[in-house]
Amino acid sequence: MVATTETINQVKTTTDKYKYGFSTEIEVDKAPKGLNEDIIRFISQKKDEPKWMLDWRLEAFKKWKRMEKPNWAKVSFPDIDFQDIYYYAAPKSKKKLNSLDEVDPELLKTYEKLGIPLNEQKMLAGVAVDAVFDSVSVATTFREKLSEVGVIFCPISEAIINHPDLVKKYIGSVVPVTDNYYTALNSAVFTDGSFVYIPKGVKCPMELSTYFRINEKNTGQFERTLIIAEDEGYVSYLEGCTAPQRDENQLHAAVVELVAMNKSQIKYSTVQNWYPGDEKGKGGIYNFVTKRGKCLGENSKISWTQVETGSSITWKYPSCILMGDNSIGEFYSVAITNNAQQADTGTKMIHIGKNTKSTIISKGISAGKSQNTYRGQVQIQKSAYNARNFTQCDSLLIGDTCSAHTVPYINQHVSNAKVEHEATTSKISEEQLFYCMQRGLDAEQATSMIVNGFCKEVMKELPMEFAVEAQKLIGISLEGSVG
Amino acid sequence: MPILEIKNAELSIDNKKILKGLSLSVNEGETHAIMGPNGSGKSTLSYMLAGRDGYELDNGSITFDNIDLTLLSPDERSNLGLFLAFQYPVELPGVSSTNFLREIFNSRKKYLGENELSHLDFIKYLRKVAENLSIKDEMLKRYVNFGFSGGEKKRFEILQMALLNPKISVLDETDSGLDVDALKIVSEGVNNLKDKKNAVVVITHYQRLLDYIKPDIVHIMSDGKIIKSGDADLALYVEKNGYSEILNEKS
């Protein structure tokens, strides 16, 4: 039918979208390739870190050397040579562009499709910002507003120097150094990340976004984030952005730790749109992340919401340890894979306290030749009297060359706990597409609409400003998947 | 001048011939009714017109305003002004009815080169149109066709028809599953949209819908062909005597 040439063109634009992805010339201050104690000392020194931090890193390195790479996930990729990676590459300065005219038009097209305002486009593309929108001054205003209420929001490298007691107390307390191969590696070589501290009784007056953090750009491939909410504190944190993210580092192994005290609440939202590689997956980012939150206090709550559309390989399980009685853990996830992308993602809910509750809503969408796996664990420990879990995993397939898998693990050690698991797999129905198209929507609009409907329960958990862009992102990620 | 012209349409599904040389010509301002027993190919005809995947012609031609329809995708046909009210409207879980309607409305406006309506203006306009079909706000907040009753689904189809203002509307068994009150509302909705420039093709099993939507021409379809055409009295005749007599007459 007519759609064929259109589809070919669309596939072409989608795959060409990242054509210029790695062309930005960045002057870097690099340490030699490879990993040894000297490199770690070098990183620590560059950051003017105190001795305890260096010791912690070296200890992690020692342990990492004895560990083995995990291979249980349903992803396949060539073996990584860890001695062939740069572990320290601080960009000196990014080449500033004078106007949007100098920016790759394909990138601008994507920005436009996402509905990103012009000034933000400039910021994202690295165009020197004018007086109307000075990112530094905006960030400064933000900081002032935050410090008025006592919220600390800064790069973790700064926190290590300015708030050592807090960092020392909590770093590694949720995700132990030896939790897995990549957490040990991250602990040894992490370069930067965010630090957030919400004092007792404070409701953070704004959404905290990595976007507005000073020195946010180029935190590198081993990001480390730590968020602490004291009693009755509240914070909503946004990570990433919908605009395509490029990075010359293929391997990303971040660690995120959240600590929630009595009656506090942490809401952590992620939109991940890293380079997925070409149609064969070549050159895409490996995203091996460990994210975990600890509901330490009673009646505390941690919610993870994620929209994952990028990366060639995603290996990610944002989890909650529900220690405090009546604490609540939530996981809302949309994972989209297209072309040769592979995603193995899910969550772990560990119920320890009484009356703890967890909710898992996972929506996996697979297109092209991609692999999309939900892997989740619900563990009800003996102490978790009256614990409750509800899990719903829905998979949607587009085309017949992709696949979706659901791997739930349930360990229940209490008789009065209630664990519910629902899973569905459906194909995007030809009937639904035809219905929408009969009303004049083209195949892409129709798919985007149906898929967004499928993800509704998760999308409504996203903060407003994120949700609108994320909705469009879903459409863009699936471009060329229907014909 | 005919808006729609089908000539000797032949179509098979899974190697089974369903349409066997069907011809139909619909002029501006006309209302046609196509009646026939189960399995005569009525729904196939509607899918063929709308361009559903798998319903491509083996032989014959369809033109719409002198444009060859067979080469166009369903959305392109819709943009030209062809509307199909589904016999079984499809559920779209998670897709809010209001958003869906705004999307299709603005997409049509865009195609016609007219101004799209802002969210607020659209809501105002939608309320007015919906009211005429006794559709309450509450229904528009639900997901498209999701958990709608039979009657609600059919009214929602006519609401879309009203918003898109098509040149030709094919109503596939729109009367099925409707009680008399709902039938009146739906028929009134269709009649209000009717003018000298557009056309309606009503596909139905029973004559009762034709009491409300008066056809100019009635066609009897059997075994993939139109075997008899006449005025509104033909429908009354079928109602009284059943299809068998006409079918026998032919064989």
Chai-1 contact restraints between the chains, C-beta under 6 A:
chainA,res_idxA,chainB,res_idxB,connection_type,confidence,min_distance_angstrom,max_distance_angstrom,comment,restraint_id
A,M1,B,S73,contact,1.0,0.0,6.0,A-B,restraint_1
A,V2,B,S73,contact,1.0,0.0,6.0,A-B,restraint_2
A,A3,B,S73,contact,1.0,0.0,6.0,A-B,restraint_3
A,E431,B,V90,contact,1.0,0.0,6.0,A-B,restraint_4
A,Q432,B,V90,contact,1.0,0.0,6.0,A-B,restraint_5
A,F434,B,R52,contact,1.0,0.0,6.0,A-B,restraint_6
A,Y435,B,V90,contact,1.0,0.0,6.0,A-B,restraint_7
A,M437,B,P74,contact,1.0,0.0,6.0,A-B,restraint_8
A,M437,B,D75,contact,1.0,0.0,6.0,A-B,restraint_9
A,Q438,B,A50,contact,1.0,0.0,6.0,A-B,restraint_10
A,Q438,B,P74,contact,1.0,0.0,6.0,A-B,restraint_11
A,Q438,B,S78,contact,1.0,0.0,6.0,A-B,restraint_12
A,Q438,B,L84,contact,1.0,0.0,6.0,A-B,restraint_13
A,R439,B,S78,contact,1.0,0.0,6.0,A-B,restraint_14
A,R439,B,I104,contact,1.0,0.0,6.0,A-B,restraint_15
A,G440,B,D75,contact,1.0,0.0,6.0,A-B,restraint_16
A,G440,B,S78,contact,1.0,0.0,6.0,A-B,restraint_17
A,G440,B,N79,contact,1.0,0.0,6.0,A-B,restraint_18
A,G440,B,I104,contact,1.0,0.0,6.0,A-B,restraint_19
A,G440,B,S107,contact,1.0,0.0,6.0,A-B,restraint_20
A,G440,B,R108,contact,1.0,0.0,6.0,A-B,restraint_21
A,L441,B,D75,contact,1.0,0.0,6.0,A-B,restraint_22
A,L441,B,S107,contact,1.0,0.0,6.0,A-B,restraint_23
A,D442,B,D75,contact,1.0,0.0,6.0,A-B,restraint_24
A,M449,B,V95,contact,1.0,0.0,6.0,A-B,restraint_25
A,G453,B,L92,contact,1.0,0.0,6.0,A-B,restraint_26
A,G453,B,P93,contact,1.0,0.0,6.0,A-B,restraint_27
A,G453,B,G94,contact,1.0,0.0,6.0,A-B,restraint_28
A,G453,B,V95,contact,1.0,0.0,6.0,A-B,restraint_29
A,F454,B,G94,contact,1.0,0.0,6.0,A-B,restraint_30
A,K456,B,G94,contact,1.0,0.0,6.0,A-B,restraint_31
